[in-house]
Amino acid sequence: MLHNNKRILKLTAFFVFIALANSLASCRGNEDSMTENTARDTISHEEEGIPFASQYAPTVFPGDVVTKLSEEELAELEYSPPIANNTTRLFWGDTHLHTHLSVDAYLRGTRLTREDAYRFARGKIVTSDNGMKAQLRRPLDFLAVADHASQLGILPRLAADDPLLRDWAIGQRWAKFLKEGNIVQVGVEWAESMSTSPDPKYLNEPEVRRSIWNDVVKDSDKHNIPGLFTAFVAHEWTSAPEGDNLHRVVLFKDGAGIASENIPFSAQDGDDPEQLWAHLEEYEKRTGGEVIAIPHNSNGSGGQMFAPVRLDGSEMNAQYAATRAKWEPIVEVTQVKGDSETHPSVSPDDEFADFESWDEGNLAQTKKSVLSHFQYGYARPALREGLRHESKLGTNPFKFGMIGSTDSHTGLATADEDNFFGKFGESLPQPTRYANQMFAVLNEGFWFGASGLAAVWAKENTREEIFAAMKRREVYATSGPRISVQFFGGWDFADEDITTPDLADTGYRKGVPMGGDLLTAPNGKSPQFLISAAKDPVGANLDRVQVIKGWLDSDGYTHEKIYDVALSDDRKPGESVQNTVDLQQPSYSNSVGSTHFNSIWSDPAFDPALRAFYYVRVLQIPTPRWTAYDEIKFQVNMPEEIPRIVQDRAYTSAIWYTP
């Protein structure tokens, strides 16, 4: 057949050639009819050295080719859709990573540097501290290395016998312990410095702190490549009064030129969040910079992170609520030390509430969990409480968006179940890591979750744009997979809007994105939500899309309800997705689940007089947990009670309705 096709092509070419030859002969016959005088008058410009094409080339200047639009026209018209439609793009990152500059990381064997952390985040191969090579399948778009401000960078300098630290009594004590191999005592004293009232003896000289901080901000600038990779300047404020986790990542929009004018505020400078906010206020006024604080591990706060009163026990007032809302626009709800979206104790009707739960006590395990720890230690009940506070104070102190990050202390930002490099040195890949205790005295390794990532809808990959998206809460959390989620609220979406190729443009034009506000409802209308979710391109299919609603009733009580908006495989409500996990491999099958969902959902029980919030939760089909991969890779037999299957997920920031 191929041979015959070639013959046909050759014959076709031959006949075309004959036709062209006849045409040319006809033209020559017409040319012969020219008079002899005309022929003699014809001069060959080619013979005179003038290019033939120049006979037909008009004189054209650059200004004749490009028509410049007036300033008025430019102000009214943008042709390029990404500019005209103010299009956002999805960027993935980690706002909470530690290196050898953090005291606890150094004590647990981390020697990877900030340089290593940035190289790894950008997809380079890095050798971990246990000798294994590590690499991400896909690089991150942004990273914040947020080492602890408390004694930031001190241990490497003590190990090098830095002369600037020889007069610091605590430092010399710790240096002695390090030489003796007594890292436990250093860890105990360091933890005590953040669990008790601030003690000046733990603060080293400002000259030393500034020197270390200058190195930090310069490193961030070195690796920041606008448009390609964003490296944020950041540190962690690590207050833990009585062992309750009140930690915040402090993240700067600014580069070294401005951020270097700050000395990181640590728990030794002040252990109350209000003291931290005052420091941030002073920084912005003095430098013109911008900064936010990101709470994390509320699940280990002993109910203090979202408590109904201030840390000193006094009543919350309007100024407190406004101040908190200003400095803390987002919260990290999922990470290696468990998930903080909600808990079965406060969401008993939520079949998916018990996810990667760290629920036996506070961070330091100095308090056993009671009901109030769940009521005031998780994001969903905090969003509900925010509505109640707003009705009394006029401002919602808990109006936050949600992100995920790793809180890895290995210098490696890993959040994949099959590529998980743990929390500390003892939880790097090794046969016993499931049983190794954190800091040798706290939770065993199997408690750790391979989580999470921050997803940001921003116009471009720069510090300025990603920071702006965080402040407006156009962000969401995943427990690791790169599930794409778009979520818009409005009053006038139509069914055809879910099939348009410019779904996001429609969402922005007709409504508000995640993190936004819907105000007083038009008469007779309920809010509509435009939702699009797509699976991780190299991950598992999706099980379902849910809308979580919370509201404040007319008597001042809060409630929640979960709506299944879309289910895979034509299932009916109440039917679970098939579990395809094979623990012997381990593996799973995408023969079940859906690759994507597009939906418009309207609240069937909307009351225009009541405050409410709505956010989306997207669940993957069941897949093997990192413990399942370890059991096969290292040929170990873990106890039956250790979970081996997980349903990873995404949580969007909420959209609030205010009457």
C-alpha positions as CSV (number, residue, x, y, z in Angstrom):
1,M,0.0,0.0,0.0
2,L,2.8,2.4,0.8
3,H,4.5,1.6,-2.6
4,N,1.2,2.3,-4.5
5,N,0.9,5.6,-2.6
6,K,4.3,6.7,-3.8
7,R,3.5,5.9,-7.4
8,I,0.3,7.9,-7.2
9,L,2.2,10.9,-5.8
10,K,4.8,10.6,-8.6
11,L,2.1,10.5,-11.3
12,T,0.4,13.5,-9.8
13,A,3.6,15.5,-9.8
14,F,4.2,14.6,-13.4
15,F,0.8,15.9,-14.6
16,V,1.2,19.1,-12.6
17,F,4.6,19.7,-14.3
18,I,3.0,19.2,-17.8
19,A,0.2,21.7,-17.0
20,L,2.7,24.3,-15.8
21,A,4.9,23.8,-18.9
22,N,1.9,24.4,-21.2
23,S,1.0,27.5,-19.3
24,L,4.5,29.0,-19.6
25,A,4.6,28.3,-23.3
26,S,1.4,30.2,-23.8
27,C,2.9,33.1,-21.9
28,R,6.0,33.1,-24.1
29,G,3.7,33.2,-27.2
30,N,2.1,36.4,-25.9
31,E,5.4,37.9,-25.2
32,D,6.6,37.3,-28.9
33,S,3.7,39.5,-30.1
34,M,5.4,42.5,-28.5
35,T,6.7,45.0,-31.1
36,E,10.4,44.9,-32.0
37,N,10.8,48.5,-30.7
38,T,9.2,47.7,-27.4
39,A,11.5,44.7,-26.9
40,R,14.5,46.8,-27.7
41,D,13.4,49.4,-25.2
42,T,13.2,46.9,-22.4
43,I,16.3,47.1,-20.2
44,S,17.5,44.4,-17.9
45,H,18.0,45.9,-14.4
46,E,19.6,42.7,-13.3
47,E,22.4,43.3,-15.9
48,E,22.9,46.8,-14.4
49,G,23.4,45.3,-10.9
50,I,20.1,46.5,-9.5
51,P,18.2,43.7,-7.6
52,F,15.1,42.6,-9.4
53,A,12.9,42.8,-6.3
54,S,13.8,46.5,-5.8
55,Q,11.7,47.4,-8.8
56,Y,8.6,46.5,-6.8
57,A,9.7,47.4,-3.2
58,P,8.0,50.6,-2.0
59,T,9.8,52.9,0.5
60,V,8.4,52.1,4.0
61,F,9.6,53.5,7.3
62,P,9.1,51.6,10.7
63,G,6.6,54.2,11.7
64,D,4.5,53.3,8.7
65,V,4.3,49.7,9.8
66,V,3.3,50.0,13.4
67,T,0.2,52.1,14.3
68,K,0.7,53.5,17.7
69,L,-2.5,53.6,19.9
70,S,-3.2,56.8,21.8
71,E,-3.0,56.9,25.6
72,E,-6.8,57.1,25.7
73,E,-7.2,54.0,23.5
74,L,-4.6,52.1,25.6
75,A,-6.5,53.0,28.7
76,E,-9.7,51.5,27.3
77,L,-8.4,48.4,25.6
78,E,-6.2,45.4,26.4
79,Y,-5.9,42.8,23.7
80,S,-3.9,40.1,25.4
81,P,-6.4,37.9,27.5
82,P,-4.1,37.3,30.5
83,I,-3.7,41.1,30.9
84,A,-7.2,42.1,29.8
85,N,-8.9,39.5,32.1
86,N,-6.5,39.9,35.0
87,T,-5.8,36.2,34.9
88,T,-4.3,34.4,37.8
89,R,-2.2,31.2,37.7
90,L,-1.8,28.4,40.2
91,F,1.5,28.3,42.0
92,W,2.7,25.6,44.5
93,G,5.0,26.1,47.4
94,D,6.0,25.5,51.0
95,T,6.0,28.4,53.5
96,H,7.4,26.5,56.4
97,L,10.8,24.7,56.0
98,H,13.7,24.4,58.5
99,T,17.4,23.8,58.0
100,H,20.5,23.4,60.1
101,L,20.0,27.0,61.4
102,S,17.1,25.8,63.6
103,V,18.3,24.6,67.0
104,D,16.0,21.5,67.1
105,A,16.9,20.5,63.5
106,Y,20.6,20.8,64.2
107,L,20.3,18.7,67.4
108,R,18.5,16.0,65.5
109,G,21.2,15.7,62.9
110,T,20.2,18.2,60.2
111,R,23.2,19.7,58.4
112,L,21.6,20.6,55.1
113,T,21.9,24.4,54.6
114,R,19.6,27.0,53.1
115,E,21.5,26.6,49.9
116,D,20.6,22.9,49.9
117,A,16.9,23.7,50.7
118,Y,16.5,26.1,47.8
119,R,18.3,23.7,45.3
120,F,16.1,20.9,46.4
121,A,12.9,23.0,46.0
122,R,13.9,23.9,42.5
123,G,14.2,20.2,41.5
124,K,17.9,19.6,42.0
125,I,19.3,16.3,43.5
126,V,20.4,16.8,47.1
127,T,22.0,14.2,49.3
128,S,20.1,14.0,52.6
129,D,21.7,13.8,56.0
130,N,21.3,10.0,56.0
131,G,23.3,9.7,52.8
132,M,20.3,9.0,50.5
133,K,19.9,11.1,47.4
134,A,16.6,13.0,47.2
135,Q,14.8,14.8,44.4
136,L,11.3,16.2,43.8
137,R,9.3,14.9,40.8
138,R,8.2,18.5,40.2
139,P,10.0,21.6,41.5
140,L,8.2,24.1,43.7
141,D,7.3,27.6,42.5
142,F,8.1,29.2,45.9
143,L,9.7,28.5,49.2
144,A,10.0,30.2,52.6
145,V,12.8,28.8,54.7
146,A,11.5,29.7,58.2
147,D,14.1,28.7,60.7
148,H,13.3,29.4,64.4
149,A,14.0,32.9,65.5
150,S,14.9,31.5,69.0
151,Q,18.7,31.2,68.9
152,L,18.6,31.3,65.1
153,G,21.8,29.9,63.6
154,I,23.6,29.7,67.0
155,L,24.5,26.0,67.1
156,P,26.6,25.9,63.9
157,R,28.4,29.0,65.2
158,L,29.0,27.5,68.6
159,A,30.3,24.3,67.0
160,A,32.7,26.5,65.0
161,D,33.8,28.4,68.3
162,D,32.6,31.8,67.0
163,P,34.5,34.4,69.1
164,L,31.4,36.6,69.2
165,L,29.7,34.0,71.4
166,R,32.4,33.4,73.9
167,D,31.0,35.8,76.4
168,W,27.4,34.4,76.2
169,A,27.0,32.1,79.2
170,I,24.2,30.0,77.9
171,G,26.0,29.6,74.6
172,Q,29.1,28.3,76.3
173,R,27.1,26.0,78.4
174,W,25.5,24.6,75.3
175,A,28.8,24.4,73.5
176,K,30.1,22.2,76.3
177,F,27.1,19.9,76.1
178,L,27.5,19.6,72.3
179,K,31.2,18.5,72.7
180,E,30.1,15.9,75.3
181,G,27.3,14.6,73.0
182,N,24.6,15.7,75.5
183,I,22.2,17.0,72.9
184,V,19.2,16.1,75.0
185,Q,20.0,18.6,77.6
186,V,20.5,21.4,75.0
187,G,17.1,20.5,73.6
188,V,15.4,20.5,77.0
189,E,16.8,23.9,77.9
190,W,16.0,25.3,74.5
191,A,12.4,24.1,74.8
192,E,12.1,25.6,78.3
193,S,13.3,28.9,77.0
194,M,10.1,29.1,74.8
195,S,7.7,27.5,77.3
196,T,8.3,29.8,80.2
197,S,8.2,33.6,80.6
198,P,10.9,35.3,78.4
199,D,14.3,35.3,80.1
200,P,17.0,37.7,78.8
201,K,19.7,35.2,79.5
202,Y,18.7,33.3,76.4
203,L,19.1,36.3,74.2
204,N,22.5,36.7,72.6
205,E,24.0,40.0,71.5
206,P,22.1,42.1,68.9
207,E,25.3,42.2,66.9
208,V,25.3,38.4,66.6
209,R,21.6,38.2,65.8
210,R,21.8,40.9,63.1
211,S,24.9,39.2,61.5
212,I,23.0,35.9,61.2
213,W,19.8,37.5,60.0
214,N,21.8,39.4,57.3
215,D,23.1,36.1,56.0
216,V,19.5,34.7,55.9
217,V,18.0,37.6,53.9
218,K,20.9,37.7,51.5
219,D,20.5,33.9,50.9
220,S,16.8,34.5,50.1
221,D,17.6,37.3,47.6
222,K,20.3,35.2,46.0
223,H,17.7,32.4,45.1
224,N,14.8,34.7,44.3
225,I,14.2,34.8,40.5
226,P,11.1,36.9,39.7
227,G,8.9,35.0,37.3
228,L,10.6,31.7,37.8
229,F,11.1,31.0,41.5
230,T,10.1,33.0,44.6
231,A,12.3,32.8,47.7
232,F,10.6,34.5,50.6
233,V,12.4,36.0,53.6
234,A,10.9,34.3,56.7
235,H,11.5,33.0,60.2
236,E,9.4,31.3,62.8
237,W,8.2,32.8,66.1
238,T,8.1,29.8,68.4
239,S,6.1,30.6,71.5
240,A,4.8,27.6,73.5
241,P,3.7,28.7,77.0
242,E,3.2,25.7,79.2
243,G,3.9,23.5,76.1
244,D,0.9,24.9,74.1
245,N,1.8,25.6,70.5
246,L,1.3,29.2,69.5
247,H,3.9,29.1,66.7
248,R,3.7,31.5,63.7
249,V,5.7,31.7,60.5
250,V,6.6,35.4,60.0
251,L,6.8,36.0,56.2
252,F,8.0,39.1,54.6
253,K,7.1,40.5,51.2
254,D,10.4,42.4,51.2
255,G,13.9,41.5,50.1
256,A,17.2,42.1,51.9
257,G,17.2,45.8,51.3
258,I,14.2,46.3,53.7
259,A,13.9,43.0,55.6
260,S,17.6,43.3,56.9
261,E,16.4,46.3,59.0
262,N,14.6,43.9,61.2
263,I,16.0,41.6,63.9
264,P,13.7,38.5,64.1
265,F,11.3,38.7,67.0
266,S,11.6,35.5,69.1
267,A,9.7,33.9,72.0
268,Q,12.5,35.3,74.2
269,D,11.5,38.8,73.1
270,G,7.9,38.2,73.9
271,D,5.7,35.1,74.1
272,D,2.2,36.7,73.5
273,P,1.0,37.0,69.9
274,E,0.0,40.6,70.6
275,Q,3.6,41.4,71.3
276,L,4.6,39.8,68.0
277,W,1.9,41.9,66.2
278,A,3.2,45.1,67.8
279,H,6.7,44.3,66.5
280,L,5.3,43.7,63.0
281,E,3.5,47.0,63.2
282,E,6.6,48.8,64.2
283,Y,8.6,47.2,61.4
284,E,6.1,48.2,58.7
285,K,5.9,51.8,60.0
286,R,9.6,52.2,60.2
287,T,10.6,50.5,56.9
288,G,7.6,50.8,54.7
289,G,7.8,47.0,54.3
290,E,5.0,44.4,54.5
291,V,4.8,41.2,56.6
292,I,2.3,38.7,57.8
293,A,2.2,36.0,60.5
294,I,0.9,32.5,59.7
295,P,-0.2,30.3,62.7
296,H,0.3,26.6,62.4
297,N,-0.3,23.4,64.4
298,S,-3.3,24.7,66.2
299,N,-4.0,21.0,66.9
300,G,-1.2,21.2,69.4
301,S,-2.1,24.4,71.0
302,G,-4.1,23.0,73.9
303,G,-7.1,25.1,72.7
304,Q,-5.1,28.3,72.9
305,M,-4.7,29.2,69.2
306,F,-8.4,30.2,68.7
307,A,-9.4,30.7,72.3
308,P,-12.4,33.0,73.0
309,V,-10.2,35.1,75.3
310,R,-6.8,36.7,74.9
311,L,-3.6,35.0,76.1
312,D,-3.7,37.0,79.4
313,G,-7.3,35.8,80.0
314,S,-8.9,39.2,79.3
315,E,-11.9,39.6,77.1
316,M,-11.5,39.9,73.4
317,N,-12.4,43.3,72.1
318,A,-12.9,45.0,68.7
319,Q,-9.3,46.3,68.5
320,Y,-7.9,42.8,69.2
321,A,-10.1,41.3,66.6
322,A,-9.1,43.8,63.9
323,T,-5.4,43.5,64.8
324,R,-5.4,39.8,64.6
325,A,-7.4,39.8,61.3
326,K,-4.8,42.2,59.9
327,W,-1.7,40.3,60.7
328,E,-3.0,36.8,60.3
329,P,-4.9,36.5,57.0
330,I,-4.0,32.8,56.5
331,V,-3.5,29.7,58.7
332,E,-1.5,26.6,58.0
333,V,-4.1,23.8,58.5
334,T,-2.2,20.7,57.4
335,Q,1.5,19.7,57.8
336,V,3.7,16.9,59.0
337,K,2.5,17.1,62.6
338,G,-1.1,16.4,61.7
339,D,-4.2,18.0,60.2
340,S,-6.0,20.9,61.8
341,E,-9.1,21.3,59.6
342,T,-11.5,19.7,62.1
343,H,-11.8,16.7,64.5
344,P,-14.6,14.2,65.2
345,S,-15.1,15.7,68.6
346,V,-16.4,18.9,67.1
347,S,-17.6,17.5,63.7
348,P,-19.3,14.2,64.7
349,D,-21.3,14.1,61.5
350,D,-18.3,14.4,59.3
351,E,-17.2,10.9,58.2
352,F,-13.8,12.3,57.0
353,A,-13.0,14.4,60.1
354,D,-10.5,11.9,61.6
355,F,-7.7,12.6,59.2
356,E,-4.0,12.5,60.3
357,S,-5.1,13.4,63.8
358,W,-2.6,14.4,66.4
359,D,-5.1,14.5,69.3
360,E,-3.6,13.0,72.4
361,G,-2.4,16.3,73.9
362,N,-0.7,19.6,73.3
363,L,2.6,20.0,71.4
364,A,4.9,19.2,74.4
365,Q,2.5,16.5,75.7
366,T,2.3,18.3,79.0
367,K,-1.5,18.4,78.8
368,K,-4.0,15.6,77.8
369,S,-6.7,16.7,75.3
370,V,-10.1,17.7,76.5
371,L,-13.1,18.9,74.5
372,S,-12.1,22.6,74.6
373,H,-8.8,21.8,73.0
374,F,-10.7,20.7,69.9
375,Q,-13.2,23.5,70.0
376,Y,-10.5,26.2,70.0
377,G,-7.7,24.3,68.3
378,Y,-9.1,23.5,64.8
379,A,-9.8,25.6,61.8
380,R,-13.5,24.8,61.1
381,P,-14.7,25.5,64.6
382,A,-12.6,28.7,64.6
383,L,-14.3,29.8,61.4
384,R,-17.6,29.3,63.2
385,E,-16.4,31.1,66.3
386,G,-15.4,34.0,64.1
387,L,-19.0,34.5,63.0
388,R,-20.0,34.7,66.6
389,H,-17.3,37.2,67.5
390,E,-18.1,39.3,64.5
391,S,-21.7,39.6,65.5
392,K,-20.6,41.1,68.9
393,L,-17.5,43.0,68.0
394,G,-18.2,44.1,64.5
395,T,-14.9,42.4,63.3
396,N,-14.1,38.8,62.7
397,P,-10.8,37.8,64.3
398,F,-10.8,34.4,62.6
399,K,-11.4,35.4,59.0
400,F,-8.5,33.5,57.6
401,G,-7.7,31.6,54.5
402,M,-6.1,28.1,54.6
403,I,-2.8,26.7,53.3
404,G,-0.7,23.7,53.9
405,S,3.1,23.4,54.3
406,T,5.6,20.8,55.5
407,D,7.3,22.0,58.7
408,S,10.1,19.7,57.7
409,H,13.2,20.1,59.7
410,T,15.4,18.2,57.3
411,G,16.0,21.0,54.7
412,L,13.9,18.9,52.3
413,A,10.3,20.0,51.4
414,T,8.7,16.7,50.7
415,A,4.9,16.0,50.8
416,D,4.5,12.9,48.6
417,E,3.5,9.6,50.2
418,D,6.1,7.7,48.2
419,N,8.8,10.3,48.5
420,F,8.6,11.4,52.1
421,F,11.8,12.4,54.0
422,G,10.2,12.9,57.4
423,K,10.3,15.6,60.0
424,F,13.7,15.3,61.8
425,G,16.8,13.2,61.4
426,E,15.3,10.2,63.2
427,S,12.4,10.2,60.7
428,L,14.5,10.3,57.5
429,P,13.9,7.1,55.4
430,Q,15.1,4.1,57.5
431,P,13.6,0.8,58.6
432,T,12.8,1.9,62.2
433,R,11.6,5.4,61.5
434,Y,7.9,4.5,62.1
435,A,8.8,3.7,65.7
436,N,11.5,6.3,66.3
437,Q,10.2,9.0,68.7
438,M,10.4,12.7,67.9
439,F,13.2,14.1,70.1
440,A,13.4,10.6,71.6
441,V,10.5,11.4,74.0
442,L,7.5,12.6,72.0
443,N,5.3,11.0,69.3
444,E,6.5,8.0,67.3
445,G,7.3,8.5,63.7
446,F,4.2,6.8,62.3
447,W,2.2,9.8,63.6
448,F,3.8,12.0,61.0
449,G,1.8,12.8,57.8
450,A,3.4,13.4,54.4
451,S,1.9,16.8,54.2
452,G,1.4,19.5,52.9
453,L,1.5,22.2,50.2
454,A,0.4,25.8,49.8
455,A,-1.5,26.5,46.6
456,V,-1.8,30.2,45.5
457,W,-3.8,31.8,42.7
458,A,-1.6,34.8,41.7
459,K,-0.9,36.8,38.6
460,E,2.7,35.9,38.4
461,N,5.4,34.1,40.3
462,T,6.9,37.0,42.3
463,R,7.2,38.0,45.9
464,E,4.8,40.8,45.4
465,E,2.0,38.9,43.7
466,I,2.1,35.7,45.8
467,F,2.2,37.8,49.0
468,A,-0.8,39.9,47.7
469,A,-2.7,36.6,47.0
470,M,-2.0,35.5,50.6
471,K,-3.3,38.7,52.0
472,R,-6.5,38.5,50.0
473,R,-6.8,34.8,51.0
474,E,-6.9,33.5,47.4
475,V,-5.1,30.4,48.6
476,Y,-5.8,26.8,49.6
477,A,-4.3,23.8,51.3
478,T,-3.5,20.3,50.2
479,S,-2.2,17.4,52.2
480,G,0.4,16.8,49.4
481,P,-1.2,16.2,46.0
482,R,-1.3,19.0,43.5
483,I,-5.1,19.0,43.2
484,S,-6.3,22.0,41.2
485,V,-9.3,23.8,42.7
486,Q,-11.1,26.9,41.7
487,F,-14.0,28.3,43.8
488,F,-16.1,31.4,43.1
489,G,-19.2,32.7,44.8
490,G,-21.9,35.0,43.3
491,W,-25.6,35.5,42.6
492,D,-25.9,35.1,38.9
493,F,-24.0,32.1,37.6
494,A,-25.7,30.1,34.8
495,D,-25.4,26.4,34.0
496,E,-23.4,27.1,30.9
497,D,-20.7,28.8,33.0
498,I,-19.2,25.4,34.0
499,T,-18.6,24.5,30.3
500,T,-16.9,27.7,29.2
501,P,-13.2,27.5,28.4
502,D,-12.7,30.7,30.4
503,L,-14.3,29.4,33.6
504,A,-12.0,31.5,35.9
505,D,-12.6,34.7,33.9
506,T,-16.4,34.0,34.3
507,G,-15.9,33.5,38.0
508,Y,-14.0,36.8,38.5
509,R,-16.5,38.7,36.3
510,K,-19.6,37.4,38.0
511,G,-18.5,36.7,41.5
512,V,-15.7,36.6,44.0
513,P,-12.9,34.0,44.4
514,M,-12.0,32.0,47.5
515,G,-11.2,34.3,50.4
516,G,-13.7,36.8,49.2
517,D,-17.0,38.3,50.6
518,L,-20.6,38.2,49.5
519,L,-22.7,40.9,51.0
520,T,-26.4,41.4,51.4
521,A,-28.3,39.0,49.2
522,P,-30.5,40.4,46.4
523,N,-34.2,39.7,47.0
524,G,-35.1,36.1,46.5
525,K,-31.7,34.9,45.6
526,S,-29.4,32.3,47.2
527,P,-25.6,32.4,46.7
528,Q,-24.3,30.2,43.9
529,F,-20.8,28.7,43.8
530,L,-18.8,27.9,40.7
531,I,-16.5,25.0,41.5
532,S,-13.9,23.3,39.4
533,A,-11.6,20.6,40.7
534,A,-9.0,18.5,38.7
535,K,-6.8,15.6,39.9
536,D,-3.1,15.9,40.3
537,P,-1.8,15.2,36.8
538,V,0.6,12.5,38.1
539,G,-1.6,11.4,41.1
540,A,-4.8,9.7,42.0
541,N,-8.3,10.3,40.8
542,L,-10.9,12.3,42.8
543,D,-13.5,10.7,45.0
544,R,-15.8,13.7,45.6
545,V,-16.2,17.5,46.0
546,Q,-17.9,18.8,49.1
547,V,-19.0,22.2,50.3
548,I,-18.6,22.9,54.0
549,K,-21.1,25.4,55.3
550,G,-21.0,27.1,58.7
551,W,-23.5,29.7,60.0
552,L,-24.6,31.7,63.0
553,D,-28.3,31.3,63.9
554,S,-30.5,34.1,65.3
555,D,-30.0,32.8,68.9
556,G,-26.2,33.2,68.6
557,Y,-25.3,29.5,68.1
558,T,-23.1,28.2,65.3
559,H,-23.7,25.2,63.1
560,E,-22.1,23.3,60.2
561,K,-23.3,21.1,57.4
562,I,-21.5,19.1,54.7
563,Y,-22.9,18.9,51.2
564,D,-21.7,16.4,48.7
565,V,-21.6,18.5,45.5
566,A,-20.2,15.8,43.2
567,L,-19.5,12.1,43.5
568,S,-17.4,10.0,41.1
569,D,-18.6,6.8,39.3
570,D,-22.3,7.8,39.3
571,R,-22.5,7.0,43.0
572,K,-25.5,8.0,45.2
573,P,-25.0,9.9,48.5
574,G,-23.9,7.6,51.2
575,E,-22.0,5.3,48.9
576,S,-18.2,5.1,49.3
577,V,-15.7,5.0,46.5
578,Q,-14.1,1.7,45.9
579,N,-10.8,1.1,47.6
580,T,-8.3,-0.2,45.0
581,V,-5.2,-0.1,47.2
582,D,-3.0,-3.2,47.0
583,L,-0.7,-3.1,50.1
584,Q,1.5,-5.9,48.7
585,Q,2.9,-3.6,46.0
586,P,1.9,-1.0,47.2
587,S,-0.3,0.5,44.5
588,Y,-3.7,1.8,43.6
589,S,-5.8,2.0,40.4
590,N,-7.3,5.0,38.7
591,S,-10.0,2.7,37.3
592,V,-12.3,4.4,39.9
593,G,-12.8,8.0,40.7
594,S,-13.0,11.0,38.4
595,T,-10.3,13.1,36.8
596,H,-12.2,16.4,37.3
597,F,-15.4,17.9,38.5
598,N,-17.1,21.1,37.3
599,S,-20.2,22.2,39.2
600,I,-22.5,25.0,40.1
601,W,-24.0,24.6,43.6
602,S,-26.6,26.7,45.3
603,D,-27.3,26.7,49.1
604,P,-30.7,25.0,49.5
605,A,-31.1,26.2,53.1
606,F,-29.9,29.8,52.7
607,D,-31.3,32.4,55.1
608,P,-30.3,35.9,53.9
609,A,-30.5,37.2,57.5
610,L,-27.8,34.9,58.9
611,R,-24.0,35.2,58.7
612,A,-22.3,32.2,57.0
613,F,-19.2,30.9,55.4
614,Y,-18.6,28.2,52.7
615,Y,-15.4,26.4,51.7
616,V,-14.7,23.4,49.4
617,R,-13.1,20.1,50.4
618,V,-11.9,17.8,47.6
619,L,-11.0,14.2,48.4
620,Q,-8.8,11.8,46.5
621,I,-9.6,8.1,46.1
622,P,-7.8,5.9,48.7
623,T,-4.1,5.5,48.1
624,P,-1.1,3.9,50.0
625,R,0.2,6.0,52.9
626,W,3.9,6.5,53.3
627,T,4.0,3.8,56.0
628,A,2.7,1.3,53.4
629,Y,5.6,2.2,51.0
630,D,8.1,1.9,53.9
631,E,6.8,-1.5,54.9
632,I,7.6,-2.9,51.5
633,K,10.8,-0.9,50.8
634,F,12.4,-1.8,54.1
635,Q,10.8,-5.2,54.5
636,V,9.5,-4.5,58.0
637,N,6.3,-5.7,59.8
638,M,4.6,-2.7,61.4
639,P,1.9,-3.1,64.1
640,E,-1.6,-3.5,62.7
641,E,-2.9,-0.3,64.3
642,I,-0.5,1.8,62.2
643,P,-2.5,3.3,59.2
644,R,-1.4,2.3,55.7
645,I,-4.1,3.9,53.6
646,V,-4.9,7.6,53.2
647,Q,-7.4,9.8,51.5
648,D,-5.4,12.9,50.7
649,R,-7.3,16.1,50.2
650,A,-7.6,19.8,49.5
651,Y,-9.3,22.6,51.5
652,T,-10.0,25.9,49.9
653,S,-10.2,29.2,51.7
654,A,-13.8,30.2,52.6
655,I,-16.1,32.7,51.0
656,W,-18.1,34.6,53.7
657,Y,-21.6,35.9,53.5
658,T,-22.5,38.9,55.6
659,P,-26.1,40.3,55.7
